[in-house]
């Protein structure tokens, strides 16, 4: 999966001709217009899908794929993640990283490893929330804001955080 970046989640079919709405997990929604091929994780195998059309409905991309021509063909993809290969990703600036690249990193608070970064999601306010599986068996949800995220060390594979009481 390290060669791919998640850019969205299949939401719901749009119409009856095999189109589907995509919940974007990328900060550049316009990128969907330029896609030629995307990938879907089908039981551990990345299956390519050729994009034949893109439009937007309420700021959500609606995609059409080659060979998927009716609602029944697309219905089973609801809830699955949508990926691109990293070769076609938006280039990063110095010091930036793809969120997918920090999954699996140790999360450190006050000098102690408190858990592993398991995943992330965007909340309704378009804020990234990191999901941390803690060493004590609990799960913490940490917003990607300066007050909580000190730094990310890509070489050490660690995210340094400041937690508030009760978090």
C-alpha positions as CSV (number, residue, x, y, z in Angstrom):
1,X,0.0,0.0,0.0
2,X,3.0,2.3,0.3
3,X,3.0,2.9,-3.4
4,X,-0.6,4.3,-3.3
5,X,-2.3,7.3,-1.7
6,X,-5.9,7.3,-0.5
7,X,-7.8,10.2,-2.1
8,X,-11.4,9.3,-1.4
9,X,-14.0,6.9,-0.3
10,X,-16.8,5.6,-2.5
11,X,-20.0,7.2,-1.1
12,X,-23.2,6.4,-2.9
13,X,-24.3,5.7,-6.5
14,X,-25.4,8.7,-8.4
15,X,-28.1,8.0,-10.9
16,X,-28.6,4.7,-12.7
17,X,-25.7,4.7,-15.2
18,X,-23.0,3.5,-12.9
19,X,-21.7,6.8,-11.6
20,X,-20.7,7.1,-7.9
21,X,-20.2,10.0,-5.5
22,X,-16.7,10.2,-3.8
23,X,-16.1,11.5,-0.4
24,X,-12.7,13.2,-0.9
25,X,-9.9,12.6,1.6
26,X,-7.5,14.9,-0.3
27,X,-7.3,18.7,0.2
28,X,-7.4,19.3,-3.6
29,X,-10.9,18.2,-4.8
30,X,-10.2,19.6,-8.3
31,X,-7.6,16.8,-8.8
32,X,-10.4,14.3,-9.6
33,X,-11.0,16.0,-12.9
34,X,-7.5,15.0,-14.1
35,X,-7.6,11.4,-13.1
36,X,-7.2,8.7,-15.7
37,X,-6.8,5.6,-13.5
38,X,-7.6,5.0,-9.9
39,X,-7.2,1.9,-7.7
40,X,-9.5,0.0,-5.3
41,X,-8.2,-2.4,-2.7
42,X,-10.1,-5.6,-3.5
43,X,-9.1,-8.0,-0.7
44,X,-5.5,-7.0,-0.7
45,X,-5.1,-6.6,-4.5
46,X,-5.1,-3.1,-5.9
47,X,-7.5,-3.3,-8.9
48,X,-7.2,-0.5,-11.5
49,X,-10.3,1.4,-12.7
50,X,-10.2,3.6,-15.8
51,X,-12.0,6.9,-15.1
52,X,-14.2,7.9,-18.1
53,X,-16.0,10.9,-16.5
54,X,-16.0,13.3,-13.6
55,X,-18.4,16.0,-12.6
56,X,-19.2,17.6,-9.2
57,X,-22.3,17.6,-7.2
58,X,-22.3,19.7,-4.0
59,X,-18.5,19.9,-4.1
60,X,-18.2,16.1,-4.2
61,X,-16.7,14.4,-7.2
62,X,-19.0,12.0,-9.1
63,X,-16.9,9.5,-11.1
64,X,-17.8,7.2,-14.0
65,X,-15.7,4.2,-14.8
66,X,-15.1,2.1,-17.9
67,X,-17.2,-1.1,-17.9
68,X,-19.5,0.0,-15.1
69,X,-22.7,1.0,-16.7
70,X,-25.5,0.7,-14.2
71,X,-26.3,1.2,-10.5
72,X,-26.0,-2.6,-9.8
73,X,-22.4,-2.7,-11.0
74,X,-21.3,0.1,-8.7
75,X,-23.4,-0.4,-5.6
76,X,-21.0,-3.0,-4.1
77,X,-18.1,-0.4,-4.0
78,X,-19.9,1.8,-1.4
79,X,-17.5,2.5,1.5
80,X,-14.4,1.2,-0.2
81,X,-11.3,3.4,-0.4
82,X,-10.1,5.0,-3.6
83,X,-6.4,5.3,-4.3
84,X,-4.0,6.8,-6.9
85,X,-0.4,5.6,-7.4
86,X,2.2,7.9,-5.9
87,X,3.7,8.7,-9.3
88,X,0.6,10.8,-10.0
89,X,0.4,12.5,-6.6
90,X,0.7,16.2,-6.2
91,X,4.3,17.1,-5.6
92,X,5.2,17.9,-2.0
93,X,7.0,21.1,-0.7
94,X,10.0,20.8,1.6
95,X,8.9,19.5,5.0
96,X,5.5,18.3,3.8
97,X,4.4,14.7,3.8
98,X,1.4,12.6,2.7
99,X,-0.8,11.6,5.6
100,X,-0.8,8.0,4.4
101,X,3.0,7.9,5.0
102,X,2.7,8.5,8.7
103,X,0.3,5.5,9.4
104,X,2.2,3.1,11.6
105,X,4.4,5.7,13.2
106,X,5.0,5.7,16.9
107,X,3.2,8.5,18.7
108,X,5.3,10.1,21.5
109,X,4.0,12.3,24.3
110,X,6.3,13.7,27.0
111,X,9.1,11.5,25.9
112,X,7.1,8.2,26.1
113,X,5.7,6.2,23.2
114,X,1.9,6.2,23.9
115,X,0.8,4.2,20.8
116,X,0.8,3.8,17.1
117,X,-0.8,6.1,14.5
118,X,-3.4,3.7,13.1
119,X,-5.4,5.9,10.6
120,X,-6.8,9.3,10.0
121,X,-10.1,10.9,8.8
122,X,-11.5,14.3,8.0
123,X,-14.3,15.5,10.2
124,X,-17.2,17.6,9.1
125,X,-15.1,20.8,9.6
126,X,-12.5,19.5,7.1
127,X,-10.0,19.0,9.9
128,X,-7.7,15.9,9.9
129,X,-8.1,13.7,13.0
130,X,-5.4,11.1,13.7
131,X,-6.5,7.8,15.2
132,X,-3.9,6.5,17.7
133,X,-4.1,2.9,19.1
134,X,-2.6,3.4,22.5
135,X,-0.3,0.9,24.4
136,X,-2.9,0.7,27.2
137,X,-5.5,-0.6,24.7
138,X,-7.5,2.6,24.4
139,X,-7.9,4.7,21.2
140,X,-7.2,8.5,21.1
141,X,-8.4,10.9,18.5
142,X,-5.9,13.7,18.0
143,X,-6.7,16.8,15.8
144,X,-4.0,17.8,13.4
145,X,-3.5,21.3,14.9
146,X,-0.4,23.0,16.2
147,X,-1.6,22.8,19.8
148,X,-1.5,19.0,19.7
149,X,1.0,18.0,17.0
150,X,4.5,19.2,17.8
151,X,6.4,17.6,14.9
152,X,6.7,14.5,12.7
153,X,10.1,12.9,12.2
154,X,9.9,11.0,8.9
155,X,13.4,9.4,9.5
156,X,12.6,8.1,13.0
157,X,9.0,7.3,12.0
158,X,7.6,9.2,15.0
159,X,4.9,11.8,15.6
160,X,5.4,14.0,18.7
161,X,2.2,15.2,20.3
162,X,1.0,17.4,23.3
163,X,-2.0,15.9,24.9
164,X,-4.3,17.9,27.2
165,X,-5.8,16.5,30.4
166,X,-8.6,14.1,29.7
167,X,-7.5,13.3,26.1
